[in-house]
Amino acid sequence: MSRFGTATDTLRWGDCQNVTLVNSALAHVVTMQSKQLAQARWRWPLLWGMRVSIEPQIAAGETLTFTVTFQVTIGSGQNTATVSFVYLLTAANGYAPITDFQQLPAQDIQVTCTVSSPGGSGLTDNIRVGAFLAPVTEPHAMTHVYEMMSGEADAPGARWMTEHHGSDPDGPQPGTGQGFPINPDPLHYQRRGP
C-alpha cells in the first residue's frame, strides 16, 4: 500500500445536511447549527478548494431573511483560525439556491454551518446546506517527481533523448527511439518484392 494511502482515513471530503428552523411567534433570532460538514488533514499546507451549496426549502408565504454562515477552521502547524462566509436568503430574490467556491491555504480544514433568522413567522423552514473539499494544489508533487527521476540517469536500461545526427550511420537514427529528430532525414520509400 502506498504511504500516502493512510491519509484517506482522516478525510471527510464533504456532506449535505438539512438544517430545520422552527420560528416561534416571538420576535427573536432563531439559530440552528449543522453537524460537521467537512474535515480534512494533510501532511503539509496546500491550497484547498471549498464548494458550498445552499438549497432553501422555504414555506410558501415566507417573508423572512435567513442568514447562512459557514464557519471554516483552518490550521497550519500550531496555529488555527476561523473564517466565516456569510450568505443571505431573502424573499426578494425568491430564496434562490446559492453555490460558491472559495480557495483556502491550510494544512487542516474543518467546516460547519449555522442558519439563523428572526422569529415571528410561526413556520418551519428547512435549508439544505453542503460543503465539499478537494486539494487544488499539491506542492510536494513536483518534489516527488524529481526524487523519482533523480536516480534514473544511472539506472540500467535508462535512455534519454539525444541529439539527432542526421545521416551519420553511427549516430541515433529516426524511428529507433534512440534519438530526438529535430531535423529528421527525408523518408525514402522503396518497393518491396515483386
C-alpha positions, -999 to 999 in steps of 0.1 A, spaced: 0 0 0 12 35 -8 25 55 21 0 83 10 -30 59 12 -33 63 50 -44 100 46 -78 89 34 -87 77 69 -86 112 82 -106 129 54 -143 138 52 -145 153 18 -180 168 22 -216 164 31 -251 178 27 -274 183 57 -308 196 63 -310 224 89 -345 230 102 -356 262 118 -388 263 138 -397 300 140 -418 309 170 -443 337 171 -419 357 193 -396 382 176 -362 368 185 -334 352 164 -337 315 159 -303 298 152 -295 262 143 -261 247 137 -252 218 114 -230 189 123 -196 189 108 -199 191 70 -163 185 60 -129 179 76 -95 171 61 -59 169 72 -28 169 51 9 164 58 18 200 48 0 232 38 -17 233 4 -45 251 -13 -79 237 -6 -109 243 -29 -142 245 -9 -176 244 -27 -206 254 -6 -242 249 -16 -274 263 -1 -308 250 -12 -336 267 7 -369 249 11 -389 277 24 -426 275 33 -450 294 9 -457 329 20 -425 332 40 -410 367 40 -381 364 65 -344 369 57 -322 339 65 -285 342 72 -264 311 64 -229 313 78 -202 287 70 -175 286 98 -143 273 83 -115 265 108 -81 263 90 -49 252 107 -12 251 98 14 238 122 4 250 157 -19 279 145 -56 279 138 -80 305 127 -118 305 119 -131 324 90 -168 329 82 -185 331 48 -220 347 52 -249 343 26 -283 359 28 -315 343 16 -344 368 10 -379 367 -3 -369 395 -27 -348 370 -48 -372 342 -43 -349 323 -19 -327 313 -49 -302 285 -43 -266 296 -38 -234 279 -48 -200 294 -41 -163 284 -45 -135 295 -22 -98 287 -21 -81 285 13 -45 278 21 -43 254 51 -29 222 63 -61 211 82 -96 223 75 -130 218 91 -164 232 80 -196 237 99 -226 259 92 -251 280 111 -285 291 99 -304 319 116 -334 341 111 -356 365 131 -386 348 146 -421 358 140 -434 336 112 -445 306 133 -435 284 103 -410 256 100 -383 263 74 -358 238 60 -325 248 44 -302 222 29 -265 232 33 -235 214 18 -197 219 18 -172 199 -2 -134 200 -1 -106 190 -25 -69 198 -28 -63 223 -56 -25 221 -54 -2 195 -41 31 215 -35 52 184 -30 40 166 -61 69 181 -82 93 173 -55 82 136 -55 85 136 -93 120 150 -91 130 125 -64 118 96 -86 137 109 -116 169 119 -99 184 83 -98 172 72 -132 201 85 -153 224 58 -140 198 31 -139 205 2 -163 183 5 -195 175 41 -190 176 60 -223 173 97 -227 166 118 -258 199 127 -275 209 149 -304 200 136 -338 230 131 -360 213 132 -394 226 107 -418 255 96 -396 253 58 -396 269 57 -362 245 81 -345 209 76 -334 186 73 -363 149 83 -367 124 56 -359 147 37 -335 135 55 -303 171 64 -295 173 99 -309 153 131 -310 150 142 -346 150 180 -346 156 180 -384 148 144 -395 161 130 -427 136 128 -455 119 95 -459 126 74 -490 102 46 -498 113 16 -517 91 -11 -533 92 -44 -516 94 -76 -536 77 -82 -570 
